[in-house]
């Protein structure tokens, strides 16, 4: 029994390696569950599979070539592990998209990359590091989010707003004037020809300035002829 167990550890198929895989599965699922609850594009299954597979690849890198080693064969086990970092970039890149100069999916892509690292650490037998990084993930997503809301808004920050107004009432002229009065600069103005609401004209405004977007949206909604104001930094569409 002792001989069989020792042989299993040597060829990378013992209880220790199964424990590494189990830890990777558990930690990756914990990270994925947080993403699933927040309804992100990559959720529980994606993160669990990424971390689980990364751990397996690390184990293959460590033990998978033991049978071919000899006096005339020298292998670098880190080369296989390095390809995980390169390969995960394809998944991360597929999660990032840009719409009207607004980038979405960066955090989700970074979390997938982190989950890959957690799986690699677990597969390498670095349990303490894998657990510590998982704890760090939850610290960042839960503690840093309210912290960023307390930071002063940068005057260089750009925010897209979708605004619908009734044509022929001079509403657009008053909207641009209100933005200027609030200290905002109109960085871009485009007409959304695919969307018309209640006979109104829908446009996209990209505003830049240090003021409050919520206050600006409230001011714009008070303008006669403006039907709706919506934006990524608003809690809900004003109507």
Secondary structure, 3 states (H helix, E strand, C coil): CHHHHHHHHHCCCCHHHHHHHHHHHHHHHHHHHHHHHCCCCCCHHHHHHHHHHHHHHHHHHHHCCHHHCECCECCCCHHHHHHHHHHHHHHHHHHCEEECCEEECHHHHHHHHHHHHHHHHHHCCCHHHHHHHHHHHHHHHHHHHHHHHHCCCCCCCEEEEEEEECCCCCHHHHHHHHHHHCCCEEEEEEECCCCCCCCCEEEEEEEECCCCHHHHHHHHHCCCCEEEEEECCCCCCEC
